[in-house]
Amino acid sequence: IEVPYKNIWFTNEENKLKTTLELSIEIFDSSKKKVWGHQKSYPISLTEENLKEIIGENYLINISVSLNPGNYTFTAELENKTDKSRVWKKAKLTI
């Protein structure tokens, strides 16, 4: 999952820009049974100089999933805990 740094809202704490992204993913098989789930918080802490250097890049969250061949649907929700903004996506996946 990639999130552009320019879209992440930070707070300024002790000369650091900080936030936490909370990710929740669920994967369902073709019978709509939940077969996998993931929920984790990802704290980010940068200096203002660091952010200026990488503002055009993406914050990357790598997640590894092992599924049997088949058709799946996944839902993903990402919340920025600083400003409470949320992004939600639902898509089909074939393995």
C-alpha positions as CSV (number, residue, x, y, z in Angstrom):
1,I,0.0,0.0,0.0
2,E,1.4,3.4,-1.0
3,V,0.4,6.7,0.5
4,P,1.9,9.9,-0.9
5,Y,3.8,11.8,1.8
6,K,2.2,15.0,0.5
7,N,-1.3,13.6,1.5
8,I,-0.3,12.7,5.1
9,W,-1.3,15.2,7.8
10,F,1.3,15.4,10.6
11,T,1.4,17.1,14.0
12,N,4.5,19.0,15.2
13,E,5.7,17.4,18.5
14,E,9.1,18.2,19.9
15,N,10.6,19.4,16.6
16,K,9.3,16.2,14.9
17,L,6.4,15.7,12.4
18,K,4.4,12.8,13.7
19,T,1.3,10.8,12.9
20,T,0.0,7.3,13.0
21,L,-1.6,5.5,10.1
22,E,-4.0,2.7,11.0
23,L,-4.6,0.0,8.4
24,S,-7.3,-2.6,8.4
25,I,-7.6,-5.2,5.6
26,E,-10.0,-8.1,5.3
27,I,-10.1,-10.7,2.5
28,F,-13.1,-12.8,1.7
29,D,-13.4,-15.8,-0.5
30,S,-16.1,-16.3,-3.2
31,S,-18.6,-17.5,-0.6
32,K,-18.0,-14.2,1.3
33,K,-16.3,-16.1,4.2
34,K,-13.5,-14.0,5.8
35,V,-10.2,-15.9,5.1
36,W,-7.7,-13.3,6.2
37,G,-7.5,-10.1,8.3
38,H,-4.9,-7.6,9.2
39,Q,-5.0,-4.6,11.5
40,K,-1.9,-2.6,12.5
41,S,-0.8,0.9,13.4
42,Y,2.1,2.5,11.6
43,P,3.7,5.4,13.4
44,I,5.6,7.9,11.3
45,S,8.1,10.4,12.7
46,L,10.2,12.7,10.5
47,T,12.0,16.0,10.8
48,E,10.8,18.8,8.6
49,E,14.0,18.5,6.6
50,N,13.4,14.8,6.0
51,L,9.9,15.5,4.8
52,K,11.1,18.2,2.4
53,E,13.5,15.6,0.9
54,I,10.8,12.9,0.4
55,I,7.7,14.9,-0.2
56,G,7.3,13.6,-3.7
57,E,7.7,10.0,-2.6
58,N,5.2,7.5,-1.1
59,Y,5.1,6.0,2.3
60,L,5.1,2.2,1.6
61,I,3.4,-0.4,3.7
62,N,4.4,-4.0,2.7
63,I,2.0,-6.8,3.6
64,S,2.5,-10.4,2.7
65,V,-0.5,-12.7,2.2
66,S,-0.6,-16.3,1.3
67,L,-3.9,-17.5,-0.3
68,N,-5.0,-20.5,-2.3
69,P,-5.9,-20.1,-6.0
70,G,-9.4,-18.6,-6.3
71,N,-11.5,-15.5,-6.4
72,Y,-11.4,-13.1,-3.5
73,T,-12.7,-9.7,-2.5
74,F,-10.7,-7.4,-0.2
75,T,-11.5,-4.3,1.7
76,A,-8.9,-2.0,3.0
77,E,-9.3,1.1,5.3
78,L,-6.6,3.5,6.1
79,E,-7.1,6.1,8.8
80,N,-4.7,9.0,9.6
81,K,-5.0,9.3,13.4
82,T,-3.9,12.9,13.3
83,D,-6.8,14.4,11.3
84,K,-9.1,11.4,11.3
85,S,-9.3,11.2,7.5
86,R,-10.1,7.8,6.1
87,V,-9.6,6.1,2.7
88,W,-11.5,3.0,1.9
89,K,-11.2,0.6,-1.0
90,K,-12.9,-2.6,-2.1
91,A,-11.7,-4.7,-5.0
92,K,-11.8,-8.1,-6.5
93,L,-8.7,-10.3,-6.6
94,T,-8.0,-13.5,-8.5
95,I,-5.1,-15.8,-7.7
